[in-house]
């Protein structure tokens, strides 16, 4: 676990020697933004449509923001009292080995599904770029089926995985990608500005469509349907402990300021993108907003290229962090029975890498709707945003020297976040499964 901590911190904060100096508050905000802003942005206009409109979605976002910031603050406090520098380490130290193991499983699954979502976006954008650069639309028959096998989206995704992602992901340490992963923030900001500008360039603008109530139950269900997308988009909690432990000023008040600033900026970007993307296309908006725009739009092509490069640089980092947990668990088990050679460690690393890429690629190919995967990720994110921080707070209050009144207040709040997280996980997972079966 100590090796994983070093990997997490060095990948998230490449320019900081945590033993000598530390991360400034401004630097912590930048790293939080880099960790948060990404491909989740593409799903927000679709989520705004599904939730029933702009006003409803923003209201749900504002309420969710309270819990998002609260979870980050609780994790910073838990890291401070436990002296651990990784999310898994904090949970294991405060909540015990069993819950710590559950945290590791959730962490691996979360990283895996995020990689699937990345590849789904990559497949969509490769298809659109092929349509533009190779005029693929003109080479299709009446059914829209490409005549050339090498222009198929799935083949393009396979080439990206085999030729680009695999060589970048195999090495034990990743040096290049951690310096270029800020491209995700650049791509998200660029896309938000582009969507706003394109809305105002429209001839026939949609002026905030009203929410059409069918029944009170369906209205509430529509409101809660946006929560998984919010959890996926704002999910930076699994990296927050590494960021906090790298900071120079670890005062709780300073950490609260970092959390508020980063989450409010993300709220602004996500809300503007969701609102203007929804107003541009209305009920016809795609689950990936970039797919709603024509393939020959130069500004959107630039956005696709930025997101494509971002995926190529961030995917290996996610793979490395997920692989580190798997590798640590497996080698720890094997060391109980035999001496592990360097050759065996290399074999395990390559096997895990190839298996990870192959599995995420196949799921991305055969589950083409990114909204299904994001709903699942949102449910699992409920563990990192709500359940584990709440458990850490409740467990910490059992031993921390605070007054009974404060202890009871924090235990109640921790219990509320745990219940909310359990509800979100159950609701998101149920919706994802139901939508898959209903579509079939």
C-alpha positions in Angstrom: 0.0 0.0 0.0 2.9 2.4 0.6 4.0 1.9 -3.0 0.5 2.7 -4.2 0.5 5.8 -2.1 3.7 7.0 -3.8 2.3 6.2 -7.2 -1.0 8.1 -6.5 0.7 11.2 -5.2 3.4 11.3 -7.9 0.8 10.9 -10.7 -1.6 13.5 -9.3 1.1 16.0 -8.2 4.1 15.5 -10.5 5.9 18.7 -9.6 5.9 18.4 -5.8 8.5 16.7 -3.7 6.2 15.9 -0.7 9.2 15.2 1.5 10.7 18.7 1.1 8.1 21.2 0.2 4.5 20.7 -0.4 1.6 21.7 -2.6 0.2 25.2 -2.4 -3.5 25.9 -2.0 -3.7 27.2 -5.6 -1.9 24.1 -6.8 -4.3 21.9 -4.9 -7.2 23.6 -6.6 -5.6 23.0 -10.0 -5.0 19.3 -9.2 -8.6 19.0 -8.0 -9.9 20.5 -11.2 -7.6 18.2 -13.3 -8.9 15.2 -11.4 -12.6 16.3 -11.7 -13.1 17.8 -15.1 -13.1 15.3 -17.9 -15.3 13.1 -20.1 -18.2 13.2 -17.5 -18.9 16.6 -19.0 -20.1 15.1 -22.2 -23.1 13.4 -20.5 -24.5 16.5 -18.6 -26.7 17.9 -21.4 -28.3 14.4 -21.8 -28.8 14.3 -18.0 -30.4 17.7 -18.0 -32.9 16.5 -20.5 -33.6 13.3 -18.6 -34.1 15.2 -15.3 -36.7 17.4 -16.8 -35.0 20.6 -17.7 -32.5 23.2 -16.6 -34.0 24.5 -13.4 -34.6 21.0 -11.9 -31.1 19.8 -12.8 -29.3 22.8 -11.3 -31.4 22.5 -8.2 -30.3 18.9 -7.8 -26.7 19.9 -8.5 -26.8 22.6 -5.7 -28.1 20.1 -3.2 -25.6 17.5 -4.2 -22.8 20.1 -3.9 -23.3 20.2 -0.1 -22.6 16.5 0.1 -19.8 16.6 -2.4 -17.9 19.3 -0.4 -18.8 17.6 2.9 -17.3 14.3 1.7 -14.1 16.0 0.7 -13.8 17.8 4.0 -14.4 14.5 5.9 -11.7 12.7 3.9 -9.2 15.5 4.6 -10.0 15.3 8.3 -9.8 11.5 8.3 -6.4 11.7 6.5 -5.2 14.1 9.1 -6.1 12.0 12.1 -5.1 8.7 10.5 -1.8 9.9 9.1 -2.5 7.9 5.9 -1.9 9.3 2.4 -4.2 7.1 0.3 -8.0 6.7 0.3 -7.7 3.0 0.9 -5.2 3.5 3.7 -7.5 6.0 5.5 -10.5 3.7 5.3 -8.6 0.6 6.4 -7.0 2.5 9.3 -10.2 4.0 10.6 -12.9 1.5 9.7 -11.0 -1.8 9.9 -9.5 -4.4 7.4 -12.9 -5.7 6.2 -14.2 -2.3 5.1 -10.8 -1.4 3.8 -10.9 -4.5 1.5 -14.4 -3.4 0.3 -12.9 0.0 -0.4 -10.1 -1.6 -2.5 -12.7 -3.7 -4.5 -14.8 -0.5 -5.1 -11.7 1.4 -6.1 -10.7 -1.2 -8.7 -14.2 -1.4 -10.1 -14.6 2.3 -10.3 -11.3 2.7 -12.2 -12.3 -0.1 -14.5 -15.7 1.4 -15.4 -14.2 4.9 -15.9 -11.7 3.3 -18.3 -14.7 1.7 -20.1 -16.4 5.2 -20.3 -13.2 6.7 -21.7 -13.1 4.0 -24.5 -16.7 4.6 -25.3 -16.0 8.2 -25.8 -12.9 7.4 -27.9 -15.0 5.0 -30.1 -17.6 7.7 -30.7 -15.1 10.4 -31.5 -13.0 8.0 -33.8 -16.2 7.3 -35.7 -17.0 11.0 -36.2 -13.4 11.9 -37.1 -13.4 9.0 -39.7 -16.6 10.4 -41.1 -15.0 13.8 -41.5 -11.4 13.0 -42.6 -12.3 10.0 -44.9 -15.8 11.2 -46.0 -17.1 8.0 -44.6 -20.7 9.3 -44.8 -20.5 9.4 -48.6 -19.2 5.8 -48.8 -22.1 4.1 -47.0 -25.0 2.3 -48.5 -28.7 2.9 -47.9 -28.5 1.3 -44.4 -25.6 3.5 -43.4 -23.2 0.5 -43.1 -19.5 1.3 -44.0 -18.3 -0.5 -47.1 -14.7 -0.6 -45.9 -13.8 -2.6 -42.8 -10.9 -0.3 -41.8 -13.4 2.6 -41.4 -15.5 0.7 -38.8 -15.5 2.3 -35.3 -14.7 -0.9 -33.5 -11.6 -1.5 -35.6 -10.5 2.1 -34.9 -10.9 1.5 -31.2 -9.0 -1.7 -31.4 -6.1 0.1 -33.1 -6.0 2.8 -30.4 -5.9 0.2 -27.7 -3.3 -2.1 -29.3 -1.0 0.5 -30.9 -1.3 3.4 -28.4 -2.8 2.5 -25.0 -1.0 -0.8 -24.5 2.6 0.4 -25.0 1.8 3.4 -22.8 0.3 1.3 -20.0 2.7 -1.6 -19.8 5.6 0.2 -18.1 5.8 -0.1 -14.3 6.0 3.7 -14.0 4.3 6.3 -16.2 6.3 9.5 -16.6 5.0 11.3 -19.6 1.2 11.1 -19.1 1.2 12.7 -15.7 2.5 16.0 -17.2 0.0 16.0 -20.0 -3.2 14.9 -18.1 -4.1 18.6 -17.6 -5.5 18.3 -21.2 -8.7 16.9 -19.7 -9.3 20.2 -18.0 -8.4 22.1 -21.2 -10.7 20.0 -23.3 -13.6 20.4 -20.8 -13.2 24.2 -20.6 -12.9 24.5 -24.4 -16.0 22.4 -24.9 -18.1 24.4 -22.4 -17.1 27.7 -24.2 -17.8 26.2 -27.6 -21.3 24.9 -26.6 -22.3 28.3 -25.2 -21.1 30.2 -28.3 -22.8 27.8 -30.6 -26.1 28.2 -28.7 -26.0 31.9 -29.2 -25.2 31.5 -32.9 -28.4 29.5 -33.4 -31.2 31.1 -35.4 -34.0 29.4 -33.4 -33.1 29.4 -29.7 -34.9 27.3 -27.1 -35.8 29.4 -24.1 -35.7 27.2 -21.0 -38.3 24.5 -21.7 -40.8 24.0 -18.9 -40.8 20.8 -17.0 -43.8 18.7 -18.1 -45.2 16.9 -15.0 -46.8 13.5 -15.7 -47.0 12.4 -12.1 -45.4 13.3 -8.8 -43.6 9.9 -8.7 -42.2 10.2 -12.2 -41.1 13.8 -11.5 -39.1 12.7 -8.5 -37.7 9.8 -10.4 -36.6 12.2 -13.2 -34.9 14.5 -10.7 -33.0 11.6 -9.1 -31.9 10.3 -12.5 -29.4 13.1 -12.8 -27.6 12.1 -9.6 -25.4 9.4 -11.1 -24.1 11.8 -13.7 -23.4 14.4 -11.0 -21.5 11.8 -9.0 -19.5 10.7 -12.0 -18.7 14.2 -13.1 -17.7 15.5 -9.7 -15.9 12.4 -8.6 -12.5 13.4 -7.3 -12.8 12.0 -3.8 -10.7 8.9 -4.4 -7.8 11.3 -5.2 -8.5 13.9 -2.5 -6.6 12.1 0.2 -3.4 12.0 -1.9 -3.9 15.7 -2.7 -4.5 16.7 0.9 -1.5 14.7 2.1 0.7 16.6 -0.5 -0.4 20.1 0.7 2.0 22.4 2.5 -0.8 23.9 4.7 -2.9 21.1 6.1 -5.2 23.2 8.3 -8.8 22.1 7.9 -9.9 25.7 7.1 -7.5 25.8 4.2 -8.6 22.4 2.9 -12.3 23.6 3.1 -11.4 26.6 1.0 -9.7 24.4 -1.6 -12.7 22.1 -1.7 -15.2 24.9 -2.1 -13.3 26.8 -4.8 -12.7 23.7 -6.9 -16.2 22.3 -6.6 -17.8 25.7 -7.3 -15.7 26.1 -10.5 -16.6 22.6 -11.6 -20.3 23.4 -10.9 -20.1 26.4 -13.1 -18.5 24.4 -16.0 -20.9 21.5 -15.7 -24.0 23.6 -15.3 -23.2 25.8 -18.3 -22.4 22.8 -20.5 -25.5 20.9 -19.4 -27.8 23.9 -19.7 -26.7 25.2 -23.1 -26.1 21.7 -24.6 -29.7 20.8 -23.6 -31.1 24.1 -24.9 -29.3 23.6 -28.2 -30.8 20.2 -29.0 -33.7 19.7 -26.5 -35.0 16.2 -26.2 -32.8 15.1 -29.2 -29.5 15.6 -27.3 -27.2 12.5 -27.4 -25.8 10.8 -24.4 -22.4 12.1 -25.7 -23.0 15.8 -26.5 -20.3 15.8 -29.2 -22.3 13.2 -31.1 -25.2 15.7 -31.5 -23.1 18.1 -33.6 -22.4 17.6 -37.3 -19.2 15.8 -38.2 -17.8 18.6 -40.2 -17.9 21.3 -37.5 -14.3 22.5 -37.2 -14.7 23.8 -33.6 -16.2 20.5 -32.4 -13.5 18.6 -34.3 -10.9 20.4 -32.2 -12.9 19.5 -29.1 -12.9 15.8 -30.2 -9.2 15.9 -30.8 -8.6 17.4 -27.3 -10.7 14.8 -25.6 -9.0 12.1 -27.7 -5.6 13.2 -26.6 -6.8 13.5 -23.0 -8.1 9.9 -23.0 -4.8 8.7 -24.4 -2.9 10.4 -21.6 -5.3 9.7 -18.7 -6.4 6.1 -19.4 -2.9 4.7 -18.6 -2.9 6.5 -15.3 -6.2 5.1 -14.3 -5.0 1.6 -15.4 -1.8 2.0 -13.4 -3.7 3.0 -10.2 -6.2 0.1 -10.6 -3.5 -2.3 -11.5 -1.4 -1.3 -8.5 -4.1 -2.4 -6.1 -4.6 -5.7 -8.0 -0.9 -6.3 -8.2 -0.4 -5.5 -4.5 -3.2 -7.9 -3.4 -2.0 -10.7 -5.6 1.8 -10.4 -4.8 1.0 -10.1 -1.1 -0.9 -13.4 -1.3 1.8 -15.1 -3.3 4.6 -14.0 -1.0 3.1 -16.1 1.8 3.9 -19.3 -0.2 7.0 -18.5 -2.4 9.7 -16.0 -3.1 8.6 -13.6 -5.9 11.2 -13.0 -8.7 11.5 -9.9 -10.8 10.5 -11.9 -13.8 7.3 -13.0 -12.2 6.4 -9.5 -11.2 6.9 -8.4 -14.8 4.7 -11.2 -16.0 1.9 -10.4 -13.6 2.1 -6.7 -14.6 1.9 -7.4 -18.3 -0.9 -10.0 -17.8 -3.0 -7.5 -15.7 -2.4 -4.7 -18.2 -3.4 -6.8 -21.3 -6.5 -8.2 -19.5 -7.6 -4.8 -18.3 -7.3 -3.2 -21.8 -9.0 -6.2 -23.5 -11.9 -6.3 -21.0 -12.6 -2.5 -21.1 -12.3 -2.5 -24.9 -14.8 -5.3 -25.3 -17.3 -3.8 -22.9 -17.0 -0.4 -24.7 -17.6 -2.0 -28.0 -20.7 -4.0 -27.0 -22.3 -1.6 -24.6 -22.2 1.5 -26.9 -24.5 3.8 -24.8 -22.2 5.7 -22.4 -25.2 6.6 -20.2 -25.5 3.0 -19.1 -21.9 2.9 -17.9 -22.0 6.4 -16.3 -25.1 5.4 -14.3 -23.2 2.4 -12.9 -20.1 4.6 -12.2 -22.4 7.1 -10.5 -23.7 4.4 -8.2 -20.2 3.1 -7.3 -19.1 6.8 -6.8 -21.7 6.9 -4.1 -19.3 4.8 -2.0 -16.4 7.2 -2.4 -18.5 10.4 -2.1 -20.9 9.4 0.6 -20.5 5.9 2.3 -16.8 5.7 3.0 -16.4 9.3 4.1 -19.4 8.9 6.4 -18.0 5.7 7.9 -14.6 7.3 8.5 -16.3 10.2 10.3 -18.5 7.9 12.4 -15.5 5.7 13.3 -13.2 8.6 14.0 -15.7 10.1 16.5 -15.5 6.9 18.6 -11.9 7.8 19.7 -11.4 11.5 19.0 -11.3 13.8 22.1 -14.3 16.1 21.3 -17.3 17.2 23.3 -20.3 14.9 23.4 -22.4 17.5 21.6 -20.0 17.8 18.7 -19.5 14.0 18.6 -23.2 13.4 18.3 -23.6 16.0 15.6 -20.8 14.5 13.5 -22.1 11.0 14.0 -25.6 12.1 12.8 -24.2 13.8 9.8 -22.0 10.8 9.0 -25.0 8.5 9.3 -27.0 10.7 6.9 -24.3 10.6 4.3 -24.0 6.8 4.6 -27.8 6.5 4.1 -27.7 8.8 1.1 -24.8 6.9 -0.5 -26.6 3.6 0.0 -29.7 5.0 -1.6 -27.8 6.4 -4.6 -25.9 3.2 -5.1 -29.1 1.1 -5.1 -31.1 3.6 -7.2 -28.3 4.0 -9.8 -27.6 0.3 -10.1 -31.3 -0.5 -10.4 -31.8 2.1 -13.1 -28.8 0.9 -15.1 -30.0 -2.7 -15.0 -33.6 -1.8 -15.8 -32.6 0.4 -18.8 -30.5 -2.4 -20.3 -33.3 -4.9 -20.1 -35.9 -2.5 -21.3 -33.7 -1.6 -24.3 -33.4 -5.3 -25.1 
